[in-house]
Amino acid sequence: MSVSRRQLLMGAVASAPLFALTACGSGGGRDGAGGGGGGLSAWALTGGPEKVFRSTFARWNKDNPDHKFKVQYFANDAYKQKIRTSVGSGNGPTLIYSWAGGTLKDYVASKDVVDITDKIPTLTKRALPAVLDVGKVDGKVYAVPINNSQPVLFYYNKKLFKQAGVEVPKTFGDLLAAVKTFKSKGILPIALAGQSQWPELMWIEYLVDRMGGPEPFKKAFEQKKGAWSDPAFKKAFGKLKELIDAGAFGDKFGSVVADNNADAALVYTDKAAMLLQGSWVYTTFTNDAAKWFKAGNLGWFDFPSIEGGTGDKSNVYGNPSNYFSVSSKASKEDQDRAAKFLDKYNLSDSACQELIDMGLVPAVQNIEGKLAASKDKDFLQYTYDQTKNAKSFQLSWDQALSDKQAQTILTKLSAFFLGKASADDFISAMNGTIK
């Protein structure tokens, strides 16, 4: 089965295992598992490979028969609607699932979750540092990674590269030259699902980072006045316009949809040479284009550096992981038990092996041996190294910021790609969202 980003964010592939907690039922809204001192609890998203976390929580429950976790399952939208209200009223679960980012920041400001920095010594040593950092606020750990990392990377059609005599781009200049070469040969240089809007975000995220490092967006995330006026944003838009004007994405990208994997299809049908997408797209190539893939036509590479830019080439964008926090409304005893679960049972060796068997890369250290034994070892090792070696792994902007800010970003950026808005329009609009 091919996997979309929406499925990952909804829990259908990567997120759901975290909530597949116990054998206490599988319907939405059952069991009354709240976190206000009434025993250990967690809420789950429906769908996906639930066996990973079913087995993880089953081990806990077997070892701790007097302190079992209870779980409720919700569809993604229902969960998002219920969790904020429930957490704010003190009726949320003991373990609070989130994508970190702005939501976690709000939880910390409202004192809805507790600092667990000193309660997770094992996981602190085990988790990948760049991924663990996403769960920190003001240097303290309030959320921990609980599944796989999902970095954004370039996929490329080796056959088309060979035919055109193009080498893998190392710099933005190389990328622009490759675009012009492919265009001159009647090949779409880069597939882009513009109708979905969020794939366009990957471009400006990486360009800003390669131009100015993680600091410009960090200021925006911290809601500092005028943060979007940092020169890195304007310069990044300039680079993006160079690509658009060079015909990098063709003139039909606005009708291409990501959720049906139409962008990846352009690559494996030999119509497009490159695609900037998340690691979740890999299974689209292996499953939907098995013959093409087995012929060795798929390659991948990091987003290129920008000449004159100050961002580190190891920096990565995407979804570092999904996260669990411990509710401040749970009893002190249950807070300690929940922290123990996160430290000792979460992302255990057996759980990591199950994730790897599913073609997913757990956000932990020292799993090279397990990856080497996988049938997808080359790609899994690449994405693992990409995450492990990242000096910064930034959560996608639309997940890091509030829903309102995310929608403004997507709308204004889409208008820029279509030539209906300028960089200044985008910057002004985003500065206007900071109160």
C-alpha positions as CSV (number, residue, x, y, z in Angstrom):
1,M,0.0,0.0,0.0
2,S,1.3,3.5,-0.9
3,V,1.4,6.0,1.9
4,S,0.6,9.8,1.7
5,R,1.7,12.5,4.1
6,R,-1.9,13.0,5.1
7,Q,-2.1,9.4,6.2
8,L,1.1,9.8,8.2
9,L,-0.2,12.9,9.9
10,M,-3.6,11.4,10.5
11,G,-1.9,8.3,12.1
12,A,-2.8,5.9,9.3
13,V,0.8,4.8,9.0
14,A,3.2,6.3,11.4
15,S,1.1,8.0,14.0
16,A,-1.4,5.4,14.8
17,P,1.0,2.8,16.3
18,L,1.6,5.2,19.2
19,F,-2.0,5.0,20.2
20,A,-2.6,1.3,19.6
21,L,-2.3,0.8,23.2
22,T,-4.2,-2.0,24.8
23,A,-6.7,-4.7,24.1
24,C,-9.5,-2.6,25.7
25,G,-11.5,-2.0,22.6
26,S,-11.3,-0.2,19.3
27,G,-14.2,2.2,18.9
28,G,-14.1,5.9,19.2
29,G,-14.9,7.4,22.6
30,R,-15.0,4.3,24.7
31,D,-13.8,3.3,28.2
32,G,-13.8,6.8,29.8
33,A,-10.0,6.9,29.8
34,G,-9.4,10.4,31.1
35,G,-6.2,11.7,32.8
36,G,-7.5,13.6,35.8
37,G,-6.1,11.2,38.4
38,G,-8.2,8.2,37.3
39,G,-5.5,5.8,36.3
40,L,-3.2,5.5,33.3
41,S,-4.8,6.4,30.0
42,A,-4.1,7.4,26.4
43,W,-6.2,8.3,23.4
44,A,-5.7,6.7,20.0
45,L,-6.1,7.4,16.3
46,T,-8.0,4.9,14.3
47,G,-6.4,2.9,11.5
48,G,-2.8,2.0,10.6
49,P,-0.4,-0.7,11.8
50,E,-1.6,-0.8,15.4
51,K,0.3,-4.0,16.2
52,V,3.5,-2.1,17.1
53,F,2.0,-0.2,20.0
54,R,-0.5,-2.8,20.9
55,S,2.5,-5.1,21.6
56,T,4.4,-2.3,23.4
57,F,1.5,-1.5,25.8
58,A,0.6,-5.1,26.1
59,R,4.1,-5.7,27.6
60,W,3.6,-2.9,30.0
61,N,0.3,-4.2,31.1
62,K,1.6,-7.7,31.6
63,D,4.5,-6.3,33.7
64,N,2.2,-3.9,35.6
65,P,-1.1,-5.7,36.1
66,D,-2.3,-3.2,38.7
67,H,-1.5,-0.2,36.6
68,K,-2.7,-0.9,33.1
69,F,-3.1,1.7,30.4
70,K,-6.6,2.2,29.0
71,V,-7.2,3.7,25.6
72,Q,-9.9,5.3,23.5
73,Y,-9.7,5.5,19.7
74,F,-10.7,8.6,17.6
75,A,-10.6,9.6,14.0
76,N,-8.0,12.3,13.3
77,D,-10.3,15.3,13.1
78,A,-12.4,14.1,16.1
79,Y,-9.2,13.7,18.1
80,K,-7.9,17.2,17.3
81,Q,-11.3,18.7,18.2
82,K,-11.5,16.8,21.5
83,I,-8.0,16.9,22.8
84,R,-7.6,20.6,23.3
85,T,-10.9,21.0,25.1
86,S,-10.2,17.9,27.2
87,V,-6.7,18.9,28.1
88,G,-7.8,22.4,29.0
89,S,-10.5,21.2,31.3
90,G,-8.3,18.6,33.0
91,N,-10.1,15.6,31.5
92,G,-7.5,14.6,29.0
93,P,-5.5,11.3,29.0
94,T,-2.3,10.7,31.0
95,L,-0.3,10.5,27.8
96,I,-1.0,13.3,25.5
97,Y,-0.3,12.7,21.8
98,S,0.8,15.6,19.6
99,W,3.0,16.7,16.7
100,A,4.9,19.0,19.1
101,G,5.4,22.4,17.6
102,G,3.0,25.1,18.4
103,T,0.6,22.8,20.2
104,L,3.3,21.6,22.6
105,K,4.3,25.2,23.2
106,D,0.7,26.1,24.2
107,Y,0.5,23.1,26.5
108,V,3.6,24.2,28.3
109,A,2.5,27.8,28.6
110,S,-0.8,26.6,30.1
111,K,1.0,24.2,32.4
112,D,-1.0,21.2,31.0
113,V,2.1,19.0,30.7
114,V,5.0,18.3,33.0
115,D,8.7,18.6,32.6
116,I,10.1,15.0,32.3
117,T,13.7,15.9,31.6
118,D,15.0,14.0,34.7
119,K,12.7,11.1,34.3
120,I,13.8,9.7,30.9
121,P,17.5,9.0,31.3
122,T,17.4,5.8,29.1
123,L,15.4,7.5,26.2
124,T,17.6,10.6,26.4
125,K,20.6,8.4,25.5
126,R,18.6,6.3,23.0
127,A,16.7,8.9,21.0
128,L,18.3,10.8,18.1
129,P,19.3,14.2,19.5
130,A,17.8,16.3,16.7
131,V,14.5,14.6,17.1
132,L,14.5,14.8,20.9
133,D,15.1,18.5,20.7
134,V,11.8,19.0,19.0
135,G,10.1,18.0,22.3
136,K,11.9,20.6,24.3
137,V,10.6,24.0,25.4
138,D,13.1,26.4,26.9
139,G,15.6,23.5,27.1
140,K,13.4,21.2,29.1
141,V,11.8,18.0,27.8
142,Y,8.0,18.1,27.7
143,A,7.4,15.6,24.9
144,V,9.3,12.5,23.6
145,P,9.5,10.9,20.2
146,I,7.4,7.8,19.9
147,N,7.7,6.4,16.4
148,N,9.6,7.0,13.1
149,S,11.2,10.1,11.6
150,Q,9.9,11.3,8.3
151,P,12.5,13.6,6.6
152,V,12.0,15.4,3.3
153,L,14.4,14.6,0.5
154,F,15.0,14.6,-3.2
155,Y,14.0,11.5,-5.3
156,Y,15.3,11.3,-8.8
157,N,14.9,9.2,-12.0
158,K,18.3,7.7,-12.7
159,K,17.4,6.7,-16.2
160,L,16.5,10.3,-17.2
161,F,19.6,11.7,-15.5
162,K,21.7,9.3,-17.5
163,Q,20.0,10.1,-20.7
164,A,20.4,13.8,-20.2
165,G,24.0,13.6,-18.9
166,V,23.1,15.3,-15.6
167,E,24.9,14.7,-12.4
168,V,23.2,14.8,-8.9
169,P,23.1,18.5,-7.9
170,K,25.3,19.5,-5.0
171,T,24.5,23.2,-5.0
172,F,21.6,25.4,-6.0
173,G,23.6,26.4,-9.1
174,D,23.8,22.7,-10.1
175,L,20.1,22.3,-9.5
176,L,19.2,25.3,-11.7
177,A,21.5,24.1,-14.4
178,A,19.9,20.6,-14.3
179,V,16.5,22.2,-14.6
180,K,17.5,24.0,-17.7
181,T,19.0,20.9,-19.2
182,F,16.0,18.8,-18.6
183,K,13.7,21.5,-19.9
184,S,15.7,21.8,-23.1
185,K,15.2,18.1,-23.7
186,G,11.4,18.2,-23.2
187,I,11.5,16.5,-19.8
188,L,9.7,18.0,-16.8
189,P,12.6,18.9,-14.4
190,I,10.7,18.7,-11.1
191,A,7.3,17.1,-10.3
192,L,5.2,19.2,-7.9
193,A,1.8,18.6,-6.5
194,G,0.7,22.3,-6.4
195,Q,-3.0,21.6,-6.0
196,S,-2.3,20.1,-2.6
197,Q,-0.3,23.3,-1.6
198,W,1.7,21.7,1.3
199,P,4.3,20.2,-1.1
200,E,5.2,23.7,-2.1
201,L,6.0,24.5,1.5
202,M,9.0,22.1,1.4
203,W,10.7,24.3,-1.1
204,I,10.6,27.6,0.8
205,E,11.4,25.7,4.1
206,Y,14.7,24.3,2.7
207,L,15.6,27.4,0.8
208,V,15.2,29.6,3.9
209,D,17.3,27.1,5.9
210,R,20.0,26.8,3.3
211,M,20.1,30.6,3.0
212,G,20.1,31.5,6.7
213,G,20.0,28.3,8.9
214,P,17.3,27.5,11.4
215,E,17.3,30.8,13.2
216,P,15.0,32.8,10.8
217,F,12.1,30.4,11.2
218,K,12.9,29.9,14.9
219,K,12.2,33.6,15.4
220,A,8.9,33.2,13.5
221,F,8.0,30.2,15.6
222,E,8.7,32.2,18.7
223,Q,6.3,34.9,17.4
224,K,8.8,37.7,17.4
225,K,7.5,40.9,15.8
226,G,8.7,41.3,12.3
227,A,10.3,37.8,12.3
228,W,9.3,37.1,8.7
229,S,11.3,40.2,7.5
230,D,14.5,38.4,8.2
231,P,16.6,38.8,4.9
232,A,16.8,35.0,4.6
233,F,13.1,34.8,3.7
234,K,13.3,37.4,0.9
235,K,16.5,35.8,-0.5
236,A,14.9,32.4,-0.4
237,F,11.9,33.6,-2.4
238,G,14.4,35.1,-4.9
239,K,15.9,31.6,-5.4
240,L,12.5,30.0,-5.7
241,K,11.5,32.5,-8.4
242,E,14.6,31.6,-10.3
243,L,13.4,28.0,-10.4
244,I,9.8,28.9,-11.3
245,D,11.0,31.3,-14.1
246,A,13.3,28.6,-15.4
247,G,10.3,26.2,-15.8
248,A,11.4,23.9,-13.0
249,F,7.8,22.8,-12.3
250,G,6.3,23.1,-15.7
251,D,3.0,24.9,-16.2
252,K,0.5,22.2,-15.0
253,F,1.7,21.7,-11.4
254,G,-1.4,23.5,-10.1
255,S,-3.5,20.5,-11.1
256,V,-1.3,17.8,-9.6
257,V,-2.5,16.2,-6.3
258,A,-0.2,14.6,-3.7
259,D,-2.6,12.4,-1.9
260,N,-3.1,10.2,-4.9
261,N,0.7,10.2,-5.5
262,A,0.3,11.9,-8.9
263,D,3.6,13.7,-8.3
264,A,5.5,10.5,-7.7
265,A,3.8,8.9,-10.8
266,L,5.4,11.6,-13.0
267,V,8.8,10.4,-11.9
268,Y,8.2,6.6,-12.3
269,T,6.5,7.0,-15.7
270,D,9.6,8.8,-16.9
271,K,7.9,12.2,-17.3
272,A,9.7,14.1,-14.6
273,A,13.3,13.9,-13.4
274,M,13.1,14.9,-9.8
275,L,10.7,15.2,-6.8
276,L,11.1,16.9,-3.4
277,Q,8.9,14.9,-1.0
278,G,8.9,13.1,2.3
279,S,10.4,9.7,3.1
280,W,6.8,8.3,3.1
281,V,6.7,8.5,-0.7
282,Y,9.3,5.7,-1.0
283,T,6.7,3.0,-0.7
284,T,4.8,4.5,-3.6
285,F,7.8,3.8,-5.8
286,T,8.4,0.3,-4.4
287,N,4.7,-0.7,-4.6
288,D,3.1,1.3,-7.4
289,A,6.1,1.0,-9.8
290,A,7.7,-2.3,-8.6
291,K,9.2,-3.2,-12.0
292,W,10.6,0.3,-12.6
293,F,12.0,0.3,-9.1
294,K,13.6,-3.1,-9.3
295,A,15.3,-2.0,-12.5
296,G,17.3,0.4,-10.3
297,N,15.7,3.6,-11.6
298,L,15.2,5.4,-8.3
299,G,17.8,7.5,-6.5
300,W,17.8,10.1,-3.8
301,F,19.8,13.0,-2.5
302,D,19.9,15.8,0.0
303,F,18.6,19.3,-0.7
304,P,21.6,21.2,-2.2
305,S,23.5,24.0,-0.5
306,I,23.1,27.6,-1.7
307,E,26.2,29.5,-2.8
308,G,26.7,32.3,-0.2
309,G,24.1,30.8,2.2
310,T,25.0,30.2,5.9
311,G,22.7,27.2,6.5
312,D,24.3,23.8,7.2
313,K,23.7,21.2,4.5
314,S,22.9,18.6,7.1
315,N,19.8,20.4,8.3
316,V,16.6,18.6,7.6
317,Y,12.9,19.5,7.3
318,G,10.0,17.2,7.7
319,N,8.3,15.4,10.6
320,P,10.9,14.4,13.2
321,S,8.5,12.1,14.9
322,N,5.2,12.1,16.8
323,Y,5.3,12.8,20.5
324,F,3.8,11.9,23.9
325,S,3.7,14.3,26.8
326,V,2.6,13.5,30.4
327,S,-0.5,15.3,31.7
328,S,0.0,17.6,34.7
329,K,-3.6,16.7,35.7
330,A,-2.6,13.0,36.3
331,S,-1.7,12.0,39.8
332,K,1.9,12.2,40.8
333,E,2.1,8.4,40.9
334,D,0.6,8.1,37.4
335,Q,2.9,10.8,36.1
336,D,5.9,8.8,37.3
337,R,4.4,5.6,35.8
338,A,3.8,7.3,32.5
339,A,7.3,8.6,32.4
340,K,8.7,5.1,33.2
341,F,6.7,3.7,30.3
342,L,8.1,6.4,27.9
343,D,11.6,5.8,29.2
344,K,11.7,2.0,29.3
345,Y,9.0,0.6,27.0
346,N,8.6,3.3,24.3
347,L,10.8,2.7,21.3
348,S,12.2,-0.5,22.8
349,D,14.2,-2.9,20.7
350,S,11.2,-5.0,19.8
351,A,9.1,-1.9,18.9
352,C,11.9,-0.6,16.7
353,Q,12.2,-3.9,14.9
354,E,8.5,-3.9,14.2
355,L,8.7,-0.4,12.8
356,I,11.7,-1.3,10.6
357,D,9.9,-4.4,9.3
358,M,7.2,-2.0,8.1
359,G,9.7,0.1,6.2
360,L,9.9,2.9,8.8
361,V,12.9,4.3,10.6
362,P,12.6,4.7,14.4
363,A,14.0,7.9,15.8
364,V,16.7,6.2,17.9
365,Q,20.4,5.7,17.8
366,N,22.5,2.6,17.1
367,I,20.1,0.6,14.9
368,E,22.4,0.3,11.9
369,G,22.5,-3.5,12.3
370,K,18.8,-3.8,12.2
371,L,18.5,-1.6,9.2
372,A,21.2,-3.5,7.3
373,A,19.0,-6.6,7.6
374,S,16.0,-4.9,6.0
375,K,15.1,-5.5,2.4
376,D,15.0,-1.7,2.0
377,K,18.3,-1.2,3.7
378,D,19.8,1.3,1.3
379,F,16.9,3.8,1.6
380,L,16.3,3.2,5.3
381,Q,20.0,3.7,6.1
382,Y,20.0,6.9,4.0
383,T,17.1,8.4,5.8
384,Y,18.4,7.2,9.2
385,D,21.8,8.9,8.5
386,Q,19.9,12.0,7.3
387,T,18.1,12.3,10.6
388,K,21.0,11.2,12.8
389,N,23.5,13.6,11.3
390,A,21.1,16.6,11.1
391,K,22.4,19.6,13.1
392,S,18.8,20.8,13.0
393,F,15.6,18.8,12.2
394,Q,12.8,21.3,11.8
395,L,9.2,20.4,11.9
396,S,7.3,21.4,8.8
397,W,6.0,25.0,9.2
398,D,2.3,24.0,8.8
399,Q,2.7,21.7,11.7
400,A,4.9,23.9,13.9
401,L,2.6,26.9,13.7
402,S,-1.0,27.5,14.6
403,D,-3.7,26.4,12.2
404,K,-4.5,30.0,11.3
405,Q,-0.9,30.8,10.5
406,A,-0.4,27.6,8.6
407,Q,-3.4,28.4,6.4
408,T,-2.0,31.8,5.7
409,I,1.4,30.3,4.7
410,L,-0.2,27.8,2.4
411,T,-2.5,30.3,0.7
412,K,0.1,33.0,0.2
413,L,2.8,30.6,-0.9
414,S,0.5,29.0,-3.5
415,A,-0.3,32.4,-4.8
416,F,3.5,33.1,-5.2
417,F,4.0,29.9,-7.1
418,L,1.1,30.9,-9.5
419,G,2.5,34.3,-10.0
420,K,-0.3,36.0,-8.1
421,A,1.6,37.3,-5.1
422,S,5.1,38.6,-4.4
423,A,7.6,37.7,-1.7
424,D,6.7,41.0,0.0
425,D,3.0,40.0,0.0
426,F,3.9,36.7,1.7
427,I,6.2,38.4,4.3
428,S,3.7,41.1,5.1
429,A,0.9,38.6,5.5
430,M,2.9,36.4,7.8
431,N,4.1,39.4,9.9
432,G,0.5,40.3,10.3
433,T,-0.3,37.0,12.0
434,I,2.1,37.8,14.8
435,K,0.2,39.7,17.5
